[in-house]
Amino acid sequence: MIEKVEYIVVVSMATCFLLIIFGFSFSLFLSMFINIKRRIRGENSKLRPCVSCGHCISRSAHLCPNCGHNYGKESGIYNSIIACFILGVFTLGAGIGALIEFLPYFTGKR
């Protein structure tokens, strides 16, 4: 009975771990394609309109100087096509490697 509980816990934790890794990889590849789409459309300007007042502000601004709208800290890694591709490939490889390691648990051979 205890062995079944341990098996269920291990398989559940492995599944959650794999879902997190593959989800992160998917979000990186999605960001890469969104950035490619922006580059093709010519939306790679250093300025953007504020969502509150429409005043042109820098893409790296944390606050709008006109109305004070807070944008918080935005990650610059998601704005880079190359960084998203490299990290996406790395996390996808790590996910596949982890899947291979956990495969005996999923098939019940351990």
C-alpha positions in Angstrom: 0.0 0.0 0.0 2.8 2.4 0.9 4.6 1.6 -2.4 1.5 2.6 -4.3 1.3 5.9 -2.5 4.9 6.5 -3.1 4.5 5.7 -6.8 1.5 8.0 -7.1 3.4 10.8 -5.4 6.5 10.4 -7.6 4.4 10.2 -10.8 2.4 13.3 -9.8 5.5 15.3 -8.9 7.2 14.3 -12.2 4.1 15.3 -14.2 4.0 18.7 -12.6 7.7 19.2 -13.1 7.4 18.3 -16.8 4.4 20.5 -17.3 6.2 23.4 -15.8 9.3 22.9 -18.0 7.4 22.4 -21.2 5.1 25.3 -20.4 8.1 27.6 -19.9 9.6 26.4 -23.1 6.3 27.0 -24.9 6.1 30.6 -23.5 9.7 31.3 -24.7 8.9 30.1 -28.2 5.7 32.1 -28.2 7.5 35.2 -27.2 10.0 34.6 -30.0 7.3 34.4 -32.6 5.6 37.5 -31.2 8.9 39.4 -31.5 9.4 38.2 -35.0 5.9 39.3 -35.9 6.6 42.8 -34.4 9.8 43.0 -36.4 8.1 42.1 -39.6 5.3 44.7 -39.0 7.9 47.3 -38.1 6.8 47.7 -34.5 10.3 47.6 -33.2 10.4 51.3 -32.3 12.0 52.4 -29.1 8.8 54.3 -28.2 5.3 53.1 -27.5 2.1 54.9 -26.5 1.1 54.9 -22.9 -2.0 52.7 -22.3 -3.5 55.4 -20.0 -2.9 58.8 -21.7 -1.5 57.9 -25.1 1.7 59.9 -24.5 4.8 58.5 -26.3 7.1 56.8 -23.8 10.2 54.6 -23.9 9.6 50.9 -24.1 12.0 50.5 -21.1 10.1 53.1 -19.0 8.7 52.0 -15.6 6.5 55.0 -15.2 4.8 57.3 -17.7 6.2 60.8 -17.2 2.9 62.4 -18.3 0.3 60.5 -16.2 2.4 58.3 -13.9 1.0 55.0 -15.1 3.1 52.2 -13.5 4.4 49.5 -15.9 6.5 47.8 -13.3 9.6 45.9 -14.2 9.4 44.3 -17.6 11.8 41.6 -18.5 14.1 42.4 -21.4 14.8 38.7 -22.1 11.3 38.2 -23.6 12.0 41.1 -26.1 15.0 39.3 -27.6 14.4 36.8 -30.5 17.8 35.1 -30.1 17.6 34.8 -26.3 14.1 33.4 -26.5 15.2 30.8 -29.1 18.3 29.7 -27.1 16.5 29.4 -23.8 13.5 27.8 -25.5 15.7 25.1 -27.1 17.6 24.6 -23.8 14.4 24.2 -21.7 12.8 21.9 -24.4 16.0 19.8 -24.3 15.9 19.7 -20.5 12.2 18.7 -20.6 12.9 15.9 -23.0 15.8 14.7 -20.9 13.6 14.8 -17.8 10.9 12.9 -19.6 13.3 10.2 -20.6 14.5 10.0 -17.0 10.9 9.7 -15.6 9.6 7.4 -18.4 10.2 4.2 -16.3 7.9 5.7 -13.6 5.2 6.5 -16.1 5.3 3.0 -17.6 5.3 1.3 -14.2 8.7 -0.5 -14.6 10.2 1.0 -11.5 
